[in-house]
Amino acid sequence: MASKKYSELQNLTVDTLKEELGQARENLNRIKFDHGARGLENPGEIQSVKKEIAHLLTELRAREINDMTPEELSKRSRIRLRRK
């Protein structure tokens, strides 16, 4: 499964992103099982699937934050402001 570029993820709908996230998680579980049972030809495949999951979750969270009202944004943790 090839990883999608960031620009491709931005063009997808939220439902499609969630669907792909579910498929990626199922794929990760299958790959982990296969690796434990008989080994993989390319163990780096596990890492690439994990990265794909992270990209999907990041895009979903970015959209969630963009959809927040100013009131909801003000209730978010202030830790991000102290990081600089």
N, C-alpha and C positions, 0 to 999 in steps of 0.2 A: 504494500500500500504506500503510494508516494505521498509525501507531505505536501500540503497545499501552501501556497504563498500567502502572505498576510493580505495582499490586495484581493486575492480570491476569497478569503474568509470574510472580508468586509462586504462583499457583494451578496453573501448568503443571508437568508432570513433566519430569525431566531429559532424557529422550529427545525429548520434544516441543520443548524449548528447543533442543536440538542440531539437530533437524530444521529448525526455523525459522531458526536461525543459518545453516545451509547454504543455505536458500532465499534469505535476505537477501544472502548473499555472491554467489550466482549473479545475483541481481537487480542488485547493485552493478556487477558485471562487465558485465552487459548494458547498463545505463544508461551506464556509462563508454564502452563501445564505440559506442553510439548517439550519444552526445554528440560523440565524436571524428569520427564519420562524417558526421553530418548536423546535429548540434546539437540541443539539447533546448529545448522550449518553456519549461520551468522548470528552470534549472540548480540551483536550491536543492534539488531532489529528491535529488541526490547526497549532499548534507549530511544530509538527513533519514534516508537509508538508512544512512549511516555511524553516525549517532546510534543508530539501531535496533540495529545490530550491537554497538555499545558497551554498550547496555543489556542485551542478551542475554548478552554475555561477562561483564558485571559480576554478573548474577544467577547464572550458572553458577559463577563464582569464589566468590561468597558461600556458595553451597551446598557447594562443595568445602571451604571453610574450616570451615563448621559441622560437617561430617562428620569432621574431623580429630580424632585422639586428642590428649590433652594433651601427649604426648611429641612428636608431629609438630608441634604448635603451638609448642613450645619451640625446635624446630630452625629455625623461620622466621627470616628476617632481622630484625635488631634495628633497622634503619633506621626502621621505622615508629614505634618508641619515641622516637627522637631528633627527630622532626618537630615536637614541641611547643615 
